[in-house]
Amino acid sequence: MFKNKRYLSRGVNDTIPIELQLFLWACIDQLPEPRDYLQIFNMEQIGCMQSIIHRSEEPEYRKVYLLPSEKPITEKIYVIDDLDHSTMILATEY
């Protein structure tokens, strides 16, 4: 499957560890077609775990991941796909 170019905002680059960035891209890659142009990831700490809620509206999708983490992050991340490229951005930067 062809992947479009992928970009990160400065906030994502500075805030989200590369391992989590790659995990979020992999979550999107495993989605069946058609995919919503907007993927939303809500990240929060639950005990010593990183909770990630991945959702989209059209088609409706929701999946929850719990990952062990030494430094869980609380952030909301958008991944916006315009067919030519995808951009991962913090909700606070949007």
Secondary structure, DSSP 8 states (H G I E B T S, - for coil): ----EEEE-HHHHHHS-HHHHHHHHHHHHTS-SS--SEEEEEEEEETTEEEEEEEETTTTEEEEEEEE-SS---EEEEEEE-SSEEEEEEGGG-
